């Protein structure tokens, strides 16, 4: 065995590597030539990286084969063959040892030898395993015409004959696509190694990919990755921590999380300015794992596997076509802590996230946002930052809402109208509630009158005003937080690059047209046809909304039928509580229909959005979010809107009752509409949260169990052995994105803002749910999901616009709720005109049945009408007060909100100073070379320096000048 020790190439270049090789002289020559040919290879790399479709033909030989271990790109082999006669003057040292040494186990993702991370160590130390492609081949009977793929090593079909079935031709096509794809990945410079797991029925192939240093440097400049210029003090992201520190109050929410990523002033990466950046000499750790994943995914997404004019490009379309079963970056080892004692700073990133974030015992601790961003990328980190920020802001809302509710409980005994009702006896004979019902005494609803005061007293009105200010202030301060995080995570100047077409769009587009930005021909779908499809889709949405309305009418009729059945029993208890029983039972039915329709429509919206043929993923996501949110908004809020604003408005009066399908229009219950609205909100909001949390807890575990069971069948006898990292990650559930998480929280935000006047405990239940939600989502991402590709983002996208719309809608809804549904204004007007203590208020609100109503003459009903059924003067005065209140409420609230928006800047002043400082440092780092060139113009050519050297003088393995 020949063990590679070290290579010294000039003073500046030094590589320490460990590699077990099977050759002596030729392999040493190969290494020498690779170091010498660095400049020429860099030029070749740039050409190949710019045109992946023109990959060189690969041949199977001892080093280029993927069948057994590592891979060396063929261009390195050709360079070695051209220089076999090179003398050995270069200081390269090796020693030979006849004894075979067992590899020492290492932490991390490595090749088979246990020492070398994926990629060859002589190409640079620390080439981590960046990505894994997985595909499955079912073993069948032997077929004629099989051959071995030169690249993937799997059996592929020969040219399909007339006797081949369609499925066999499809399998051959997929294998050819896979082979061409891997060849082009080789041409792009990726390093790879193949693993197999097989039984009699199936073979699972794992292709491990890694990007060497030269590829990372090239794409870092292409993708405008940020490079560190100067370290700075870590930012304290928690406002509450700073406040408690100033007040000298111990903070139990803080946690000492090890290995916090450093904070830097940064600028756009430039290879020519490599020496200006911090840590540029450490090639192993210079690029973070998420940056490496982003680079490899960029190559995978742009690599051709078929014909470019057919848009047969990218790994995403290959996965959709079934060529690959999965494509994902690997987790950083197991999330479980080792059984032996270990220092906190020795934990891997995944163990840190699990131990300090995903465990239930950390429910009251701050989230380690920097660690989340470093491991999952900015898009996922921003979601958890928003969820944590929203949950923290729910705390004061929950406290105020609970105090309002408690104050209602404590003052319930002082409610004069409720006392009058309870002490009325047989004084108020009420008209029958249905055509076959009997008259009843108002004193029968004493208990409901007292309970109704809990949800309809002056405190709830003030709380609704408070929540209107809370909603908009929350969003204003989130904008500040978002700007701070975007700068802290180097995303403030991030803009989506020209997005490539979606794989489904590329596969189904009928024609190819030049892109107006890049000039490159790409799949094209006519805009006129798309608009026609979008119009048709909007008609389908309207039809589905009509279906929701039909279900709403069904629930209303169901409630009426249940009430009628309760009245006909003759039981005094059931008759008194008939409205409550009907409302609760119908709310449960409504929740079931809401969840069922939500699942059906989400699937329909997905198909409609695909049919509309949106070009980019962003356009597709926005269209899909809009469709689903519009439907879910109507689906979830239609029943509460009906109870809050329409129920009891079209009842009529004796001898002239309004009807729907022969049934009398329902009136509000004995306690008023607000208590019914509170019951509905509790059942729909809390019930949905419980069901969602149960689903989020159980469904990923069931999916993972099925995946693990499938892989265990393939492993067979090997299942007792410890699985490899890629096998363990393949058993995990594919990350489903953040759409469902955002949708759940946005709908919750609507519940606690739009209808908060009727249910002051809504923020408390939302707070309790979000504490559970954070840990459930954290556990899913850290333990149960495959690691997603890190995506950059500077905000939460279209969801912020939806939140803003909901916050403004909540102001209008609360104004109408207070004015028309609550008894606040009628009581206030009565206090102003007649009696401040509300004596006689109950009798004032009750009208007498018209004289021609002969069944129960002189019975009472709740309305402001005279004996002929016409509206009284007080009704019109009250209507004017209600409309004036709505106008005054909205104008005052919106004026204050605009004032808050003007007073609270979107970007904090301290952040503006940091941005200026960063721009100054970036200008100094990137402009210094230009200044040197200007000074040297009058003195002749300047001597070559590392900063002014041409790209060709830099070896593809680093700056060796």
MARMAR-54986 format. One record per atom (N, C-alpha, C): x, y, z. Coordinates in steps of 0.1 Angstrom, whole numbers, plus 5000, padded with zeros to 4 digits. Layout:
BEGIN
XYZ...
END
This chain:
BEGIN
500949885000500050005000500950125000500550224992501350344991500450454998500950515008500150615016500750755013499850845008500250975004500351065017501551125019501751205031501551355028502351415020502251565018502751605004502251715000502751774987503051924990504251964986504652104988504952154974504152254970504352314957504452464958505652514957506152644960505852684974506152804978506052844992504652854997503752904987502452934992501452814992501852704986500852594985501352474993500452435002500752325010499452245013499452115010498252035012498651915021497851895031498051775039496851685036497051565032495951485028496251335032495251255032495351115035494651045024495350955017494650885007495350745005494550645005495050505003494950474988496050454982496050424968496550284964496250244952496550104948497650104937498250224935499250224924500450304930501650294924502850364929503250464919504050424909504650524900503650604892502750534884501850614876500950704884500550664896499650744904500350874909501650854912502450964917502651064905502851014893502951094881501651174879500551104881499251164879499151284889499451274901499351384911500251494907501551464903502451574899501851654887501351584877500851654865499551734869498751684878497651764882498051894888499051894896499452014902500052114892500752054883501452134872500452194863499352114860498452164849497252234855497452294867496352364873495752474865496652554859496152674852495452634839495952534832495252494820493852424823493852354835492652284838491552394842492052494848491052604852490352664840491152684830490552734817489552634812489952504812489052404807487752394815487952414829486752404837485752514834486352634831485352744828484652714815485252654805484552624793483552524795483852414803482952304805481752354814482052434824480952484833479952574825480452644815479652734807478752654797479152534793478452454783478452314787477452274795477352144801476852044790476252094780475751994770476751934761477951994761479051944753480051874761479551784770480451704778481251614770482451584775483351494767482951354769483151274760482751134761483551064771482950984779483650914790483950764786484950714791485350574789485550514803485250384803485450304815486950264817487550314827488850264831489050264846490250224850490350194864490050304873490250434869490050544878488750614875488250614863487050684859485750614863485850484866484650414868484050444881482750444881481950464893481550334900481950224895481450104900482050074914483250104916483950064928484750184934483950274940484650374948484750514941485950574942486050714939486150734924486050864920486050904906487051014904487851004893488651114889488151164876487851294874487451344861488451304850487951264839488751214828489751314823489451444824490451544819491751544827491651504840492851484848493651364843492951264839493651144834494351174820493651244812494251274799495551364801495451454811496651534813497751454818497451354826498551264831499151184820498351134811498851054800499751134791499451264789500251344781501651384787501751364800503051394806503651284814503551164809504051044816505551054818506251124809507751124810508251234819507351304826507851414834508851364845509951434847510851394857510351434871511051374880510551394894511251494902511551614896512251714903511351784914510051784912509251854922509251784935509251864946509351804959508151734964507951614958506751534962507351414970506751384981507251274990506251174992506651044992505750934995506550835002505850755010506550635016505650515014506350405014505650275012505650195024504550135027504350055039503649925035504349815038503849685034502649635042502549695054501449655063500149745060499049685060497749755057497249805071497049935071496450005083494950015081494249975092492749995092492450145093491450185085491050325086490450365100490750475104490250525117488850585115487850545122486550605120486550755122485850825114485750975115484251015116484051135122482751195123482551265109481251255104480951325092480551235081480451285069480051205057481351185049481751055048482951015041482750905031483850885023483850775013484050645021484150535014484250405020485450385029486550455026487750425033487750475047486750555051486550605065487450725067488350755058489150875060488850985050488650955038488551055028487051095027486851225029485451275026485251265011484051265007483751244993484551334984485151274974486051354966487451304970488451324962489851274966490551374974491251324984491951424993492951504986493551454975494651534969494051654961492751654959492151764952491851884962491851854974491851954985491251894997491751935009491251875021489851915024489051835030487751875035486651885024486751795014485651795004484451715010483451785016482451715023481451655013480651555017479651495009478451595008478251644996477351764994475951724990475851614983474451584977474451434975473251374975473051234972471851224962472051144951471051104942470650964944469350934945468950794948468050754936468250624932467250564923467150414926466050364922465750224925465550144912466150024912465949934900465349804905464249774899463549644903464249534895464649424903465249314896464149224890464349184878463449094871464148984864463448914856464048804849465048864838466048774835467048824826466448854812466948954807466448994793467649004784467248984771468348994761468649134758469849154754470249294750470649384761470949324773471449414783472849454782473249564788474649604788474949684801476149704803476549784815476749934812476150014820476450154818477850194821478450274813479850304816480050394827478950474831479150574841478450534854477150484853476450454865476650314870477150224861477450094865476250004866475050054862473849964863473549904850472749804850472349734837471349824830471549844817470549924809470249844797469049874792468549804780469349854768469449764758469949804745468849874738469149904725468049984718466849904718465649964721464449894722464049834709463449714709463049644697461549654696460949594686459449594684458849514695459549404700459049314710459049384724459849484726459849544739458449604742458049594755456849664759457149814761456049884763456150024765456950054778456649974789457349994801458849964800459249864792460649834790461349954782460650004773461250124765461350244775460350254783460450364793461650354802461850234807463050204816464350234809464450194797465650214789465850364787464750444785464950584783465350654796464850604807465250664820466750634823467150514820468550474822469450554813469050584801469950664792469950814797468850864801468850994807469751004819469750904827470550904839472050894836472350814826473750804822474250934816473450994808473851124802474051234813473151234822473151334833474451314841474751194845475951174853477251214845477251184832478351224824478551374824477451444823477551594823477951644837477551574847477951614860479551604862480051494856481451474856482151584848481551624837482151734829482151864837481151884845481052004853482052004865482751894867483751894878483351834891482151784892481751724904482451584907482751564919483351434923482151344928482351214926481251124929481650984933480850914940481050774944479750714945479650584941478350514941478350404951477150394957476950284967475650214962475550084966474350004962473849924975472549914975471949824985470949744978471049614979470249524970469749404977468649354972468149214975467649154962466849044963466448974951465549054942464749144949463749214941464049354937464949414945465249564942466649594945467149694938468449754941468349904942468849954954468750094956470150154954470250254945471550314941471650444948472850474954473150604960474350664953474150774946475250844940475650964948476850964955477251074964478051174956477751294957478351404950479051504959480151564953480851664961481451764951481551884955482151994947483552024951484552014943485952044947486052194948487252234953487452374956487352464944487852424932487752514921486352534916485552434917484152444913483452544923483652524936483052614946483452754943484752784940485152924938484452984926484352904915483752954903482352984905481552894911480152924913479853024925480753034934480553134944480553274938481353294928481253424921480053434912479653324906478453324897477153354905477153294917475953304925475953424935477053504934477153624943477053584957477753474961477753444975478553554983478253564996478853675004480153625010481153705010482453675016482753765028483353705038483553785051484753875049484554005054485554105054486154135067485254145077485754175091484754125101485254065111484354005121483754125130482554105135481954195143481254125155480854195165480154135176478854075172478553955178477353895174476153975179475153985170473954065172473053995182472554075192471454025201470154045194469553935190468353935182467053955190467153935203465953935211465854065219464754145216464554265222464254255237463554145241463254115255464454095263465454025257466754005264467454135267467454225258468054355260467354435271465954435270465154505280465454445294465354315296465554255309467054275314467954285305469354315309469454455314468854545308468854685313468154705326467154615328466354625341467054535352468154465348468854385358467954265363467054215354466154105358466753975351466853875359467353745354466453695342467053645332466353605320466453455318465353385322465253245321465153195307464853285297464653245283465953225276466953285281468253275273468853135276469653095266470352965267471652975260472652915266474052915261474152805250473952845238474052745227475452745221476152635221477552635216477652655201478852695198479252705184478352805176478052915182477253015175478053065163477453075151478153125139478653265142479853305137480353435138479553535129479553655132478953755124480053845117479853875104480853945097480254055089481154155086480854245075481254175062480354175052480654095040480454175028480854115017480654175004480554064994480254094981480053984971481453924969481453784967482653714965483253744952484653764952485453784940486653694941486853614931488053524932489353604931489353714924490553794922490853864935489953874944490153944957490253844969490553714965490453614975491253644988492453704986493253734998492653835007491753915003491054015011490153955021489653835019488553775027489153695038488453705049488853625061488753475059489753405063489653255062489853195049490353275039490553225026491553115024492453105034493452995034492952865038491852865045491252735050490152695041490552615031489652565021488652465026488952405037487952305043486752375049486952485055485752555062485352685056486052735045485752865040484252875036483852775028482452775024481652685034480552745038479652665047478952555040478452455047477752345041476552385033475852485038474652535030475152595017476252665017476752725005477152614995477852515000478252404992477052334986475952314994474752254989474152344978474152474980473552564970474352554957475652544957476452534945476152404938476152294945475952164939474552164933473552214940472152214935472052304923472852414922472852494910473352414898474352334900474852254889473852154885473252084895472251984892471052034885470652164889469552224882469752264868471052294864471352344851471952234842472152114847472852014839471851954829472251934817471451874806471451724807470351654805470351514805469751454792469251544784468751494771469051604760467951654754468151754744467751884750468651984748468452114755467252184748466952164735465852234729464552174734464552064740463352004746463252044761464152124766464252164780464452044789465151944784465451824793466651864801466451944811467451994819467051994834468051954843467851974857467351844864467851834877467551724885466051724889465451844891464051844895463151774885463351794872462551734862462851584862464151544864464451404865463751334876463551394887462851344898461351324895460851434888459451424884459151314873460151294865460051194855460251054860460751044873460950914878462350854876463250934870464650894868465350864881465150964890465650954904464550944914464650874924463650864934463750984944464951034946465151144955466451204952466551334956467851414955467851504967468851494975468851564988470251574993470551685000471851695008471651615021472851575026472751495038472751575051472151515062472251575075473651555080474051645090475351635096475451535107475251405103475251295113473951285120473951195130472651165138472351285147471051295150470651405159470751355173470851225176470851175189472251195195472351225208473551255215474251115217475651115216476350995218476150945233476350815235476150755248477250795257478450825252479550865260479551015262480251055273480251205276480951285265480351395262480951475251480751625255481751715251481651855254480551915245479852015249478852075240479452135227480652185227481252235215481652135205481652005209481951895201480751835194479551885197478351835190478351885176477751795167477551845153476351945153476152005141475152105140473752055143473451935138472151875139471951835154472951785161472751755175472451885183473151995180472952115187471452165185471052155172469652195170468652115177468851985178467951895185468051925200469251925205469351935220468952075225469252185218468952315223467752385216466952315208465852375200464652285199464852165194463752075191463152005202463751995214463251925225462151995232461151925238460051995244460352075256461452035263461852105275462452245272462652275259463152405255462052495251460752475255459652545250459752695254460352725265460452865269461752935266462652875258463952925255463852995241464753095240464853155227465353055216464853075204465252985193466753025188467552935186468952965181468852995166468353115162468153145148469353135139470553185145471753175137472153035133471952935143472152795140471252745130469952785131468952735121469252785107469652915106470052965093471252895088472252865096473452805091473152665086472152595092471952455089470852445078469852525078468752505069468652615058469352725060469252835051468352945055468353055048467653175053466053165052465553095042464153085040463453015052463952905056463452835067463652905080464852965081465153045093464253165095463853225084462953335084461553295089461153175085459853125090459853105105460953045110460953025125461153155132461853255126462053385132460653455132459853445121458553505121457653435131457653305132456753235141457153265156458453275159458853305172458453455176458653545166458353685168456853695170456053635162454553635163454153575177454753465181454353405194454753495205455853565205456253655215455253775216454853825205453853935205452453885209452153755208450953705213450853715228451953715235451953715250451253835256451553955252450754065258449354065253449054025241447654015237446853905245447553795248446953695256446653735270447653815276447453865289446353965290446254055281445154155281443854085279443753995269442553925267442053845279442953775286442653705298442153795309442753915310442254005320440954065317440654085304439354125300438254025303438553895300437653785303437453775318438453785326438353775341437553885346437754005341436954125345435554105342435254045331433854015328433253915338434053815342433553715352433253785365434153875369434053935382432854045382432654105371431554205370430254145366430154015364428953955358427753985368428053985381426954005390426354145391427154245385426654385385425954415372425654325364424954345351423454375353423054495352421654535355420654465346420854465333419954395324419754245327420854175331420754035334419954015347420154105357419354105369417854125366417554215357416154235354415554115348416254045339415753925333415553815343416553795352416353685362415253715372414953845375413953875385412653905378412453885365411253925358410153825361410453705364409353605366408553585353407253615354406353595343405953735336406753835339406453965335406553975319407553905314407853925299407453785293406253785287405853665280406353675265407253595261407853605248407153525237407153575225406453515214407153385211406453285205407053155202408153165192409153075193410353085184410153005172409052925170408752855158407252845157406852795145405352795142404652695151405352595156404652495164405052505179405852605182406352625196405352705204405552705217404652775226405452905231404652995237405253115243406053075255406953155259407853125270408253255278408653235290408953355299410453385297410753515297412153555295413053525307412453505319413253465330413853325329413353245319413953115316415353115311415753225306417153235300418053315309417753315322418653385332420053355330420353225330421753175330422453225317421853215305422453255293422653405292421753485299421853625299423153665307423353595318424553625326425853585318425853465312427053425304427253515292426253565286426353655274427153785278427053825291427853945295429353925294429753795295431253765295431853815281431053805271431553825257430953955252430154035260429654155255429554255266430654305270430754415280431754515275431854635282432754745277434154695275434554605283435954555282436354495269435354415263435654355250435754455239434954565241435054675231436454735231436954765243438254825244439354725239439154595242440054495237440154485222438954495215438954495201439754615195439654725202440454845197441854815200442254765211443654725214444154635204443354525200443954425190444054485176443254585173443454655160444754725159445154795170446454855171447554755172447254645179448254545181448654475168447654455159447954385146448854465137448554595136449354675127450754705133450754725146452054755153452954635152452354515153453154385152453754385138453054415128453554405114454654515112454454635118455454735116456854695123456754635135457954595141458554465135457654385129458254275122459054315110458554425103459354485092460754525097460854585108462154615114462954495117462354395123463054265126463554205113462654205103462954135091464154205084464254335085465354415079466654375086466554375100467754335108468254195104467354105103467753965100468253955086467654025077468154025063469554075062469854175069471254225069472154135077471754085088472553995096472853865089471953825080472153695073472553725058473053845055473553885042472553865031471253895033470253885023469554015020470054125025469354255023469354295008470454265002470654304987470354184978469754084984469453964976468253984968468353954955467153964946467253834938466053774936465953654928466553674915467453584911468053594898467053554888467353564875466353524865466053384867464853354871464453214874464353124862464853004863464652904853463252854852462752804841461452754840461252634849460052614854459752494863459852374854460252254861460352134853459052094846457952104853456652064847456352164835456652294837456452384826457252344814458552314816459452274805458952154798458452064806457951934800456751954791455852044795454552054788454452174779455352264779455252384770455352344756454452394747454352354733455452404724456052524727457052574718458252624726459252664718460452724724460652874718460852964727461053104723462253164731462953264725464053324732463553404745464353384756464053464768464453604766463553704769463853844766465053894775465353824786466453874794467753814790467753674789469053604786469253584771468153594763468353564749468453414746468353324756468453184754467053134751466953034741465752974738465352884750464052894754463552814765462052794762461452694770460052664768459152784769458152794761457252904760455852864759454952934767453552904766452853034763451953034753451353164749450553234761450753364762450153434773448553434771448153444759446653444757446053324762446653214759446153084764446153074779447253124785447353124799446253204806446053324800444953404806443553344805443353274793442153204792441953094802443053024805443052914815442852974829443453084831443353154845441853194847441253244836439853284837438953164840439253054833438452934835438652884850439952894854440252854868439552944878439453074875438653164884437253124885436653084873435253034874435052914882436052824882436052704890436152744905436952844908437052894922435652944927435053024918433753084922432752974924432752864916431852754918432152684931433452674935433752604947433252694959433352824957432952914968431352904969430752884958429252864959428952734966429752634964429652504972429752534987430752614990430852655005429652715010429052815002427852875006426652775008426652684999425552575000425752495013426952465016427252395029426852485041427152615039426752705050425252705052424452715041423052715043422552575049423252465045422952335050423152335065424252395070424552395084423452485091423052595085422052685091420752605093420352535082419152455083419252345093420452285094420652175104420452235118420952355120420852415133419352445136418652485126417152515129416452385132416752275125416052145127416352095141417652105145418052065159417252145170417252275167416452365177415052325178414452295166413052255166412752125174413752025172413551905179413751925194414652015198414752035212413552095218412852185211411652255216410452155217410452065207409351965207409451855218410551845224410651745235409851785247409551905249408751955260409551965273410851925273411651935285412052085287411852135299412252275302413652305300414552205304415952225302416352225288415952125280416252125266415752245258414552285262413952395255414752525258415252545270416052655274417352655267417952535266419352525260419252485246418152485239418052435226418952515216419052645218419952725209421352685211421752675223423252635226423552495221422652405223422952265218423052265203422052335196422052335182423352405176423752515183424952585178426152505180426352435191427552355193427652245183426452165182426452055173426652095158426052205154426252255140427652305138428352355149429752405147430652285145430352175152431152055150431052005136429751995131429551955117430252045108430152175111430852275102432352255101432952225113434352205113434752085105433951975105434251855097434151895082433151965078432952005064434052095060434552185069435552285066436852205063437252105071438452035069438351945057437251885054437051805042437151885030436452005029436452085018437852145016438552175027439952225025440852125018440751995022441551895015441251885000439951884998439451864984439951984975439752104981440052224973441552244971442352204981443752224980444252134968443752014967444151924956443651984943442452034943441952094930442752224926443052304936443852424933445252394928445852284933447152244928447052204913445952124909445752084895445452204887444652304892444352424884445552504881446452514892447652604890448652534880448752404881449552334871449052354857447752344856447052364842447252504837447352604845447552734841448952764835449852674837451252674831451952804834452252824847453052934851454552904849455352994844456652964839457652934851457653024861458653004872457952954885458852904894458352854906457652964915458253084914457653194922456253224917456153234904454753264898453753154902454253034901453452914905453052924920453952944928453752954943452753064946452953184940452053294943450553264938450453204926449153174922448453064930449252964934448652864943448252914957449152994962448853054976447553134975447453214964446253304963445053224962445053114954443853034952443452964966444452904972444152834984443652924995444353044996443953135007442553185005442253224993440853284990439853174994440053054990439052954993439052925008440252905015440252875029439752995037439953115032439353235039437853225040437153195028435753175028435353055035436152945034435752815040435752835055436752895061436852905076436053015082435953125074435353245080433953275077433353195067431953225063430953205074431153095081430153065092430353175103431553205108431653315118431053445113431353475100430853605094429253605094428753485091427253475091426653505105427253445115426753465129426953605133428153665130428453795134427653905128427353895115426854005108425453985101425053865100423753835093422753765101423153685111422153605118421353705127420053685127419153775135418753905128419353935116419054055109417754055100417353925097416253915087415153825093414953845106413953755113412453805110412253935110410953995108410254005122408953995122408254015134406953935133406253915144404953825143404053875132403553785126402653795114403453825101404753855102405553885090406953835092407053705095408453645097409053615084410353635083411153605071411453455071411353385059411553245058412653215048413253095049414153035040413852895038413452855025412952715022411852675032410952765035409852735043410152735058411352755062411752765076411952905080411452945092411653075097413153105099413553225094414953265096415353265111416453215114416853195128417253335134416953345147417353455154418553425164419153525169420253505179419653435191420553365198420053295210419853385222419353335233419053415245420153505249421453455248422553535253423053635243422453645231422953725220423753655210424053725199424853655189426353645192426853735201428253725204428653595211427853545220428153425227428153305217427253305207427253205197428453215189428853335186430053355178431253305186431353325199432453275207432453125207431253065208431252915207431752865194431352925183431852885170433352905169433853015173435253045172436052945180435552915192436252815200436352675194435252635188435152495182436052495170435852595161436552595148438052615149438352725157439752755158440552655167440052625179440852535187440752395182439552355176439452215171440452205159440552295150441452295139442852275144443252355154444652355159444952215165444052155172444252025178444451925167443551925157443651825147444951845139445251965136446551985128447751945136447751965149448951925157449051775158447851705159447851565159448351505146447951565135448351525122449851545120450351665124451851695123452651605132452051555142452851465151452851315146451751275140451551135136451951105122451551195112451751165098453251145095454151235099455551215095456151085101455651045113456150925118455650805111454350805106453850695098454650685084454850805078455550805065456950755067457650795078459050745080459050595083458050555090457950405093457750325080456950375071456750305058458050305050458750425050459950435042461050345048461150335062462150255068461850105066460550075066460149935064460549895050460349985040460749945026462249925025463050015031464449995030464949875038464249845049464649725057464449595049463449595040463249475032464349455022464849575017465949565007467249525014467449585026468749545034468749405038467649345042467649205045468549175057469449085055470349045066471249165071471449265062472349375066471649475075470349455078469549545086470149555100470749445105471349445118472549535119473249565108474349645108473949795108474849875113474550015114474450075100473350135097473150195083474050315081474350335068475150455065474350575065474950695065474250825067473250845055473650805043472750825032471550735032471750615038470650525040469650575050470250625061469350675072468550795067469150885059468451005054467450965044467650865036466750815026465450765033465550715045464450665053463550775058464050905058463351015064462251065054461451145058460351205050460851315042460451325029460751445021460151565027460951675027460451805033459451855023458251895029457151935021457052085020458052155024457952305023457252375034457052505033456452585044455052635041454452585030453152645026452152615037451952485041450952445051451252515065452552535068452852605081452452745081452752815070452352955069450852965068450152885061448652895059448052875073448452775081447852755094448052875103449252945103449453055111448653185106448553195093447853315088446353305091445753185089444353165093444153195108445153155116445053175130445053325133445953395126446053545127444753605124444053555114442753615111441653595122441753475128440753445139440953535151442253565154442453645167442353795164442253835152442153985149440754025144440153935135438853975129437753965139437753855147436653835156436953835171438053915174438553915188437553975197436654065192435654135201434754025208434453915200433553815206434253705214435553695212436353585219437653635224437653705235438953765240439953665244439553535246440553435249441253375237440953415225441553365213443053385213443653505216445053505217445753415226445053375237445653285247445753145241444653105234444652965228445652965216445853075209446853085198448253075204448453145215449753135222450152995226449152925232449452785237449752695225448952715214449152635202450552665196450952785195452252825189453452775197453352765210454452705217454552555213453452485211453552345206453952345192453452435184453752435169455252455167455952545174457352565172458152435174457852365185458552245188458252135179456952125174456652025164457352045151457352175147458052205134459552185136460052225147461552205149461852055149461051975155461351835156461251775142460251815134460151765120461351795112461851925112462951965104464251905109464451885122465751845127465851685127464651625129464751475131463951395121462951445115462051355107462051395092462551515088462651545074464051525069464051485056465351495049465751645049467051665048467551805048467251875035466451985036466152055024467352135018467252165006468252255000468152395006469252455010469152585016468752685006467752765009467352874999467453005006467853104998467953245003466653315002466453405011465253495011465453605020464853725016465053835025463753875032462653805030461453825037460553705036459353715041458453595041457553595029457853685020457153685007455753735007454853664999453453714997452653705010453153615019452453605032452353735040453353815039453353945046452154035040452054035027450954115021449554055026449453925027448153875032447953915047448953915055448853955069448454105070449054185061448654325061447154345057446754265047445354275043444454235055444754125062443954075073443954175084445054245087445154345098444154465095444154505082443254615078441754565078441554445074440154395074439754375089440654345098440254335112439654465118440254575114439754705118438354725114438054695101436654715096435754615103436154495104435254385110434954425124435954465132435654495146434754615147434954715138434054825139432554785137432354705127430954655124430454565135431354485141430954395151430554465164431254575167430854655179429654735176429454785164428354875161427054795159427054675152425854615149425554485156426554415161426354285168426354305183427154385188427254405203426154495208425754485220424854575227425454695233426754715229427454825236426854965232426554985219426055115215424555135219423755035218422355055223422355085238423155025246423255055260423755195262424755235255425355365256424355475253423555455242422555555238421455555248421055445254419955445264420455515276421755495280422255565292422255715290422555755278422655895275421255955274420255885269418955945267417955925279418155815286417155775296417655755310418455645312418855615325420355555325421255625333422655585333422755445339421955405348422055275355421355165347420855185335420155095326418955035333418255095342417055055347415955065336415154955334414154955324414654925310415954895309416554875295415954755288415754645296415254525290413854545285413054615292411654635287411654735275412654825275412754915264413154845251413854745252414354665240413254575234412254545242411254455238410054525232409554475220408354535214407154435216405954495214404754415215404354365201403854235201403354185189402254265183402154275170400954355164399654305169398654385168397354355173396654245165397054225153396454115145397053975147398053975156398653845160397853785171396953685168395953645177396353525185397453455181397753325189398153365203399053455205399453505218399453655218398353715220398253865219399053925231399654035227400554115237401854035241402253935233403553875236404653965231405853945236406954045234408053975224408754055217409854005209410954125209412154085207413254185208413454265195413054385195413154475184412854615188413254715180412854855182411754885172410554835175409354855166408154905175407154965167405955005174404954895173403754915177402654805177402254765164402554845154402254805140403354735133404554715139405654655133406554745126406354875127407254975120408355015130409555045124410755085132410455215140410855215152410655335161411755435158411555555164412455665162413855625168413855555179415055515186415955425177415255345168415955265159416755345149416155455144416855535134417955615141417755665153418855725160419955635163419655515167420755415169421455385156420755375145421455345132422455455129422055585131422955695129424155685138423955655150425055635160425955525155425455415151426255305146427155345134426555405124427255445113428355545116427955645125428955745129430155675137429755575145430855505152431855435143431255365133432155295123433055395116432555505112433355605105434455655114434055695126434955755136436055645140435555525142436555415147437555395136437155375124438055345113439055455111438555585110439455695108440455715119440055695131440955715142442055605142441555485141442455375141443455385129442955405117443855415106444855535106444355645112445255755114446355725124446055655135447055625144448055515138447455425130448355325124449355395114448855495106449755565097450755645105450355695117451355765125452355665130451955545134452955445139453855405127453355395116454155355104455155465101454755595103455655705101456755715112456355695124457255705136458255595136457755475134458655355135459255325121460555355119461155335106461355185103461255145091461355005087462754955090463755035089465154995091465655075104466055005114466555075126467755165123467955265131469055355128470355285130470455205140471755125143472055035131471054985125471254895113471754985101471255095099471655185088473155215090473655235102475055265104475855135100475355015104476154895100476154875085475054905078475054895064476054995057476155115062477155205057478555155059478755105071480055055075480454935066479454845063479754735054480054775040479354875035479554925022480854985020481255055031482655125031483755015030483554915038484654805038484654735025483454705019483454645006484054724995483854854996484454944986485954944988486454945000487854945002488454814997487854705000488354574996488354554981487354604974487254574960487854684951488054804956488554914948490054934950490654874960492054904962492954864950492654754944493454704932493354804921492154864919491954964908492755084911492855124923493655244927495155214924495555094927496955064924497255064909496355024901496555024887496655174882495855254887495855394883497155464887497655434898498955494903500055444894500055324890501155264883501155294867500155364862500055384848501255464843501755564850502855644845504255584848504255464854505555404858505855274851505155244840505355124834504555014840504754884835503954774839504254744854503254714861503354684876503754534877504554504887504854364889503654284893503654154889502454074892502354044907501254054912500954034926499753934927499553874938498453774940497153844936497053974938495754044936495554074922496654094914496454134900496754024890497053904895497253794886496053764878496253714866495153674858494553544863493353514859492753394863493553274859494253284848494953164843496153134851496653234859497853204867497453144880496153124883495653064895495352914892495952824900495652684898494152664902493652554896492252524899492052474913493152454920493052404934493352514944493452644940493752754949494752844943495052954949495953054944497353004947498152964937499452904939500553004935500253124931501253224927502053274938
END
